[in-house]
């Protein structure tokens, strides 16, 4: 009597499919990762601006200059200080950045990432 055993394991096609899926996710990681790193630098620049003791005493131009210096120092490429909205009313200061980044993945496939950061200092 011969015993028939079933073979188990991956076929070549399933192995290629799994490697293809892993490759797609790695490609997305390499394309989107730098966008989020850039955004973390924007958030740290905003946090440093918020921690300034005299933010309400600075003019809009001085606030933009401070942000511009931090953006240049950290090599932020997705946002410019001119794109930041600044509202000043007495001792109240609101600094807001709303921007989107479109990153081309492959061919005509792109990824859109939207960010919205706000800091508020003082009282109205």
Secondary structure, DSSP 8 states (H G I E B T S, - for coil): --------S--HHHHHHHHHHHHHHHHHHHHHHHHHHHHHHHHHHHHHHHT-TTGGGS-HHHHHHHHHHHHHHTT--S--GGGSEEEEETTEEEEEEEEEEEEEEETTEEEEEEEEEEEEES--
